[in-house]
Amino acid sequence: MSDKKVTIIAITFLLTAGQFCIASSDSKVDNSMLQVYLPRDITVKDNTILMGQIAVIRGPQTLTNKADEIAMGQIVAGQEIVIDRQTLLSRLACNGIPASSVTLSGAEKITVKKQQRIIRGTEFIEQAKSFFEKNEPAGSVSQKTVLKVPADLAIPVEAKDVKLVCRLAQGNSAGQATVYVAVFADGKEIDVRQVSFNLKYNCRAAAAAVDIPAGAVLGTDNIKITNAVSNSPEPADWKPPYGLIAKRRLAANTVIRADMTGSAKPATVVGRNQTVIIKIEKGGLLITAMGKTMQDACAGDYIKVRNADSQRIIVAKVNEDGTVEPVF
């Protein structure tokens, strides 16, 4: 082997041995320090966050045991806490482990969440809808529209015997109903959500079958009964407006409201200054006399009548046949 080759091999061996010594020296330095690896995200089970739960800690046993038990704060279900490197080093320093004894690696900050169970807003809606359908007036509500989806609820994963209990809100209007959904865990109420519905009802309605002039009497020949959807339930005493008169012209297919109709005026039976028969009938005895009315009147009205013989003015009830009966 030439002298040149021997020299190259010797130099290579010396360099490799030097690197090995340096690596061994660095390894010794690392082993004497607290090495902390930070993950980007971590989920914990307990309310108290310990450093050993959120970071991977290596190093001398005395340092790792102390670092594992350092408290990093409190957390509850639904909460999210961010811990950066500076905060972690500060907590270590407060517990007698200076930053000069710590080697950090991994993420710049940790996002800590608590293990939890999520009750979705849609689950609150389904519970409220099922409860309302069992407690609403039978067959009256045709549509239920949720006004707003309630927020999700996070509860501790360790919570046992979780129940959703519903109740109707007081003072619900005809067009809207609210159901409160309470969340119970281990027999204790921990939160409540509100679910409100906009309500529609099936009902009957009368509509003009043809153009109806003002003053016309409504009947089966000019109105039709249809099914409709309303913001209010159908009144218990609802009936078709047969026999009423139109207060104004109603175009065909117009839905007829109460303010569009009025009672038909009864026909006038007697007129003013009309000669009528005054009739008194008692115990099979009929007494009649002639009189003159002092005003127009319909059947059933009470009017003043002047007796043709005595000229005395009496009060009499108008009969359907046009006769009048004195009132004593």
C-alpha distance (Angstrom), angle and dihedral (degrees) to the residues before:
residue distance angle dihedral
M1 . . .
S2 3.79 . .
D3 3.80 122.9 .
K4 3.83 89.5 -117.0
K5 3.79 93.2 58.1
V6 3.80 92.1 46.9
T7 3.79 90.7 52.4
I8 3.88 92.8 51.5
I9 3.82 92.4 48.8
A10 3.79 91.1 49.6
I11 3.80 93.1 50.4
T12 3.82 91.6 47.6
F13 3.81 91.0 50.6
L14 3.80 92.0 50.0
L15 3.82 92.6 49.4
T16 3.81 92.5 48.3
A17 3.78 92.1 47.7
G18 3.80 89.5 49.3
Q19 3.81 91.7 52.8
F20 3.78 90.0 48.3
C21 3.79 90.9 52.5
I22 3.79 91.8 47.6
A23 3.83 91.8 49.2
S24 3.77 90.2 48.7
S25 3.77 90.2 49.2
D26 3.90 91.4 49.7
S27 3.80 90.5 48.4
K28 3.76 89.8 54.4
V29 3.81 90.6 50.6
D30 3.84 92.1 50.0
N31 3.79 92.3 49.1
S32 3.76 91.5 54.6
M33 3.82 93.1 53.9
L34 3.80 132.3 68.8
Q35 3.81 107.6 -103.1
V36 3.82 114.5 -156.9
Y37 3.80 123.3 -173.2
L38 3.83 116.1 -164.7
P39 3.84 119.8 -153.5
R40 3.79 118.6 -151.0
D41 3.84 96.1 -123.2
I42 3.78 132.6 15.5
T43 3.81 135.4 176.9
V44 3.80 120.9 -149.3
K45 3.78 131.4 -164.2
D46 3.82 102.5 -153.2
N47 3.80 128.4 66.5
T48 3.84 92.2 -124.6
I49 3.80 113.6 70.2
L50 3.83 114.5 -142.3
M51 3.80 122.8 -166.4
G52 3.78 90.8 -124.7
Q53 3.82 89.5 59.5
I54 3.80 96.3 55.0
A55 3.84 103.9 34.6
V56 3.81 138.9 44.3
I57 3.83 105.5 -120.2
R58 3.83 125.1 -166.3
G59 3.77 132.8 169.1
P60 3.80 140.0 74.0
Q61 3.79 111.4 3.5
T62 3.80 94.3 -123.3
L63 3.82 91.7 54.1
T64 3.81 95.9 43.3
N65 3.81 92.2 49.5
K66 3.79 90.7 51.8
A67 3.82 94.6 44.0
D68 3.82 93.2 47.9
E69 3.84 91.3 61.7
I70 3.82 98.8 45.7
A71 3.84 109.5 121.3
M72 3.81 115.0 -128.7
G73 3.83 98.4 -174.6
Q74 3.81 142.7 -78.2
I75 3.80 128.1 -66.0
V76 3.81 134.5 -174.4
A77 3.80 133.8 -163.3
G78 3.78 112.3 -70.3
Q79 3.82 93.1 20.7
E80 3.80 126.5 116.0
I81 3.82 122.9 -158.7
V82 3.82 126.2 -167.9
I83 3.81 117.8 -153.1
D84 3.83 118.3 -171.4
R85 3.79 129.5 -161.2
Q86 3.82 94.3 -100.0
T87 3.80 91.5 55.8
L88 3.78 91.2 49.6
L89 3.83 92.3 49.5
S90 3.81 90.3 48.3
R91 3.82 91.7 53.1
L92 3.82 90.0 48.9
A93 3.81 91.6 49.5
C94 3.83 91.1 50.0
N95 3.78 87.4 56.5
G96 3.80 95.9 50.7
I97 3.80 100.3 -92.6
P98 3.83 108.9 115.2
A99 3.79 122.8 -150.3
S100 3.82 89.2 -112.9
S101 3.82 88.2 67.5
V102 3.79 94.5 50.4
T103 3.80 132.3 83.7
L104 3.80 114.7 -164.5
S105 3.80 126.8 -160.5
G106 3.79 137.9 161.0
A107 3.80 125.1 41.7
E108 3.80 125.3 9.6
K109 3.80 90.2 -129.0
I110 3.80 138.8 10.2
T111 3.81 125.2 -133.3
V112 3.79 108.1 -148.1
K113 3.83 122.4 -160.9
K114 3.78 131.7 175.9
Q115 3.77 122.7 -120.8
Q116 3.77 105.4 -106.4
R117 3.77 147.7 157.1
I118 3.80 117.0 -116.9
I119 3.81 121.1 -145.2
R120 3.79 104.2 -160.6
G121 3.80 124.1 -139.1
T122 3.82 88.8 -118.7
E123 3.82 89.6 59.8
F124 3.82 90.3 54.6
I125 3.82 88.8 50.4
E126 3.81 93.5 51.3
Q127 3.81 91.7 49.3
A128 3.82 92.0 48.1
K129 3.82 93.2 46.1
S130 3.81 93.1 49.7
F131 3.81 91.2 48.2
F132 3.82 93.6 48.0
E133 3.80 93.3 49.0
K134 3.80 89.3 55.9
N135 3.82 92.5 49.0
E136 3.81 104.5 36.2
P137 3.84 122.7 102.8
A138 3.80 105.9 -78.7
G139 3.80 113.4 -90.2
S140 3.79 95.8 -16.5
V141 3.82 104.7 107.5
S142 3.79 114.0 70.4
Q143 3.82 100.6 173.2
K144 3.81 134.7 28.7
T145 3.81 118.9 -171.3
V146 3.81 120.7 -173.8
L147 3.81 109.2 -128.6
K148 3.81 95.7 -159.3
V149 3.81 134.7 3.2
P150 3.83 108.7 -123.0
A151 3.79 119.6 -124.4
D152 3.80 120.6 -94.3
L153 3.80 116.1 -100.0
A154 3.82 123.8 -139.1
I155 3.80 116.2 -154.6
P156 3.82 129.0 -179.6
V157 3.79 113.2 -84.7
E158 3.79 89.8 -131.0
A159 3.84 92.2 59.8
K160 3.79 109.5 116.9
D161 3.81 133.6 -158.6
V162 3.82 94.9 21.6
K163 3.82 113.6 -170.5
L164 3.81 135.0 177.5
V165 3.82 113.4 -143.1
C166 3.84 121.0 -169.6
R167 3.80 132.3 -156.6
L168 3.81 134.0 172.3
A169 3.80 117.4 -110.9
Q170 3.79 117.4 -118.6
G171 3.80 120.0 -108.0
N172 3.81 98.5 25.7
S173 3.81 112.4 174.3
A174 3.81 125.3 -133.6
G175 3.81 92.5 -102.9
Q176 3.80 98.7 42.3
A177 3.79 137.7 39.2
T178 3.80 130.7 -173.2
V179 3.79 126.6 -156.4
Y180 3.81 122.4 -166.2
V181 3.82 114.6 -146.3
A182 3.81 112.3 -160.2
V183 3.81 121.0 -163.0
F184 3.81 116.2 -141.3
A185 3.81 124.7 -170.4
D186 3.81 119.5 -174.1
G187 3.82 89.0 -12.0
K188 3.82 95.2 -53.7
E189 3.80 125.2 109.9
I190 3.80 108.3 -122.8
D191 3.82 102.6 170.9
V192 3.81 144.8 -15.3
R193 3.80 135.7 -142.0
Q194 3.83 129.6 -158.8
V195 3.79 122.6 -137.4
S196 3.84 117.5 -172.0
F197 3.80 125.1 -168.5
N198 3.80 130.9 -161.0
L199 3.82 105.8 -139.7
K200 3.82 132.6 -147.0
Y201 3.81 125.3 -171.8
N202 3.79 135.2 -152.7
C203 3.79 111.0 -125.1
R204 3.80 143.0 153.0
A205 3.79 123.8 -104.2
A206 3.80 136.0 -173.6
A207 3.79 118.6 -129.7
A208 3.78 134.2 -179.5
A209 3.81 109.8 -96.1
V210 3.84 90.4 -165.5
D211 3.79 136.6 5.1
I212 3.82 105.3 -64.6
P213 3.82 119.2 -158.2
A214 3.79 121.7 -138.5
G215 3.78 112.4 -86.2
A216 3.81 94.8 24.7
V217 3.79 118.4 136.0
L218 3.82 113.2 -116.2
G219 3.78 117.7 -126.1
T220 3.79 144.9 138.7
D221 3.80 90.6 -70.3
N222 3.82 96.6 61.5
I223 3.85 107.4 24.4
K224 3.81 133.9 54.2
I225 3.82 131.8 -158.4
T226 3.82 115.3 -126.8
N227 3.81 137.4 178.6
A228 3.80 114.6 -111.1
V229 3.81 142.3 172.7
S230 3.79 117.1 -120.2
N231 3.80 139.6 -179.4
S232 3.81 88.2 -127.5
P233 3.81 131.3 49.8
E234 3.79 119.3 -103.4
P235 3.83 111.0 -90.4
A236 3.80 113.0 -107.7
D237 3.82 90.5 -125.7
W238 3.81 96.2 48.0
K239 3.79 115.2 140.4
P240 3.82 135.0 161.5
P241 3.83 113.6 -82.5
Y242 3.79 93.1 -116.9
G243 3.81 113.3 157.2
L244 3.82 94.7 22.2
I245 3.80 122.4 114.1
A246 3.80 128.4 -123.8
K247 3.82 111.3 -110.3
R248 3.80 90.6 -157.6
R249 3.78 139.7 6.5
L250 3.81 111.7 -64.8
A251 3.79 117.7 -156.7
A252 3.80 118.4 -141.3
N253 3.85 114.0 -79.2
T254 3.81 92.6 18.7
V255 3.81 109.9 146.0
I256 3.79 104.7 -124.1
R257 3.80 115.7 -128.9
A258 3.80 126.1 -166.0
D259 3.82 91.9 -107.0
M260 3.82 90.5 58.8
T261 3.82 94.5 63.1
G262 3.79 139.2 53.9
S263 3.77 140.0 -175.6
A264 3.79 115.8 -77.1
K265 3.81 111.4 -111.8
P266 3.80 113.1 -118.7
A267 3.79 116.0 -116.3
T268 3.80 118.5 -96.9
V269 3.81 109.8 -105.8
V270 3.82 99.4 -174.3
G271 3.77 132.9 20.1
R272 3.79 132.7 -144.5
N273 3.83 115.2 -77.1
Q274 3.79 90.0 12.6
T275 3.82 118.5 146.8
V276 3.79 110.5 -120.4
I277 3.78 138.2 174.0
I278 3.80 114.9 -106.1
K279 3.77 104.9 -146.4
I280 3.80 129.5 -166.2
E281 3.80 118.0 -178.8
K282 3.81 120.8 -178.6
G283 3.77 132.1 156.7
G284 3.77 93.7 -15.1
L285 3.84 91.3 -48.9
L286 3.79 116.8 119.6
I287 3.81 120.0 -162.1
T288 3.78 120.9 -177.9
A289 3.77 136.5 -176.3
M290 3.74 137.3 168.8
G291 3.75 124.2 -105.8
K292 3.79 143.8 165.4
T293 3.82 123.7 -124.5
M294 3.78 119.6 -126.9
Q295 3.84 96.6 -156.4
D296 3.81 144.9 15.8
A297 3.79 114.3 -85.6
C298 3.80 144.7 176.6
A299 3.80 127.9 -141.5
G300 3.79 109.6 -68.4
D301 3.80 95.1 22.5
Y302 3.82 120.8 127.5
I303 3.80 112.8 -132.3
K304 3.79 141.4 166.0
V305 3.80 116.3 -98.5
R306 3.84 127.6 -173.9
N307 3.81 114.5 -138.7
A308 3.82 106.9 -127.1
D309 3.83 93.8 -145.3
S310 3.82 102.7 40.8
Q311 3.83 97.6 23.8
R312 3.76 85.6 -136.2
I313 3.82 116.0 147.3
I314 3.79 114.7 -130.9
V315 3.81 135.6 176.4
A316 3.78 113.1 -117.0
K317 3.81 138.1 175.5
V318 3.81 116.5 -122.7
N319 3.79 114.7 -124.6
E320 3.80 124.2 -149.3
D321 3.82 90.6 -110.3
G322 3.82 91.7 58.5
T323 3.81 96.6 -103.9
V324 3.79 120.9 120.7
E325 3.79 129.7 -135.1
P326 3.82 120.3 -151.1
V327 3.79 117.9 -121.7
F328 3.81 113.8 -138.8
